[in-house]
Amino acid sequence: MSRLEKAVVSIVEVFEEYAGQDDKKRQLSSSELQELLQKEMSNPEFQGKIDPEDIKEAMEIIDKNHDGEVNFREFSRCVSMLALGYFHKKHGKAGKRDKEGRGGRGDKGKADKE
């Protein structure tokens, strides 16, 4: 299995493990979510690469339907925001150059070589 496939399987399994603690097996209650984040986001090295503001933002938007519980779709969005926060902390927040189309590595390099 590739690293990305393992990551996807791991995300699903972590959600199922914590959501499976009560009768609603496909929802995380607020206490289940809190436990998940405390236990699964405990590595100091990882926490040092995530901006607390990104975690706060992720938590504010996670419960999209405002039902007090987190379904897998909402959890997936949270994981995505945490990954984005990690990326920004590791590489710095995107600046003006990314907005101008720097994203396509091969395109600019080709033009420069020709």
Order of alpha helices (4+ residues) and beta strands (2+ residues): alpha-beta-alpha-alpha-alpha-beta-alpha-alpha
